[in-house]
Amino acid sequence: MTKAKKSLPRRDFLKAAGIAGGAAGLAAVALSPKSAKAAVPVAGGKSGYQETEHVKTYYELARF
């Protein structure tokens, strides 16, 4: 009797790799030492769309 060589089929390997990658990502988030804080907007500062020099340059170059 010959021994059958056990190998992981390609689909099963890819499934396992995806699950392992997801688990590693979740572990990294769960074990991170610091929590993120949102930036506080400066009072009285401009907000929203601002047409700066680089934006104006882009508009000029994008014309056709």
C-alpha positions as MATLAB code, in Angstrom:
seq = 'MTKAKKSLPRRDFLKAAGIAGGAAGLAAVALSPKSAKAAVPVAGGKSGYQETEHVKTYYELARF';
ca = [
       0.000    0.000    0.000;
       1.363    3.438   -0.893;
       1.067    6.448    1.315;
      -1.077    9.224   -0.086;
       0.661   12.574   -0.009;
      -1.507   15.078    1.848;
      -1.362   18.524    0.400;
      -3.475   21.580    0.847;
      -5.389   22.389   -2.348;
      -4.853   25.861   -3.750;
      -8.365   27.108   -2.920;
      -8.100   25.934    0.658;
      -4.686   27.576    0.945;
      -6.048   30.894   -0.311;
      -9.004   30.712    2.081;
      -6.666   30.022    4.999;
      -4.355   32.861    3.958;
      -7.292   35.290    3.799;
      -8.573   34.265    7.194;
      -5.097   34.511    8.716;
      -4.598   37.982    7.221;
      -7.926   39.189    8.573;
      -7.182   37.769   11.987;
      -3.792   39.485   12.014;
      -5.424   42.819   11.155;
      -7.998   42.463   13.907;
      -5.308   41.515   16.396;
      -3.256   44.574   15.466;
      -6.233   46.854   16.049;
      -7.233   45.160   19.276;
      -3.728   45.256   20.710;
      -2.839   48.820   19.717;
      -1.773   50.799   22.788;
      -3.263   54.182   21.855;
      -6.659   55.289   20.684;
      -7.071   57.828   17.913;
      -8.488   61.262   18.653;
     -10.280   63.476   16.174;
      -8.723   66.787   15.215;
     -10.411   69.821   16.717;
     -11.116   72.610   14.220;
      -9.579   75.985   14.982;
     -12.204   78.541   15.971;
     -12.623   81.324   13.423;
     -10.550   79.532   10.788;
     -11.631   79.131    7.194;
     -13.238   75.856    6.340;
     -14.441   74.288    3.158;
     -13.232   74.762   -0.386;
     -10.323   77.159   -0.913;
      -9.019   78.002   -4.352;
      -5.277   78.117   -3.722;
      -2.483   78.641   -6.253;
      -1.924   74.928   -6.890;
      -5.659   74.441   -7.476;
      -5.699   77.330   -9.954;
      -2.679   75.804  -11.735;
      -4.479   72.476  -11.978;
      -7.542   74.138  -13.454;
      -5.398   75.847  -16.089;
      -3.618   72.626  -17.030;
      -6.824   70.572  -17.095;
      -8.470   72.696  -19.774;
      -8.719   71.171  -23.222;
];
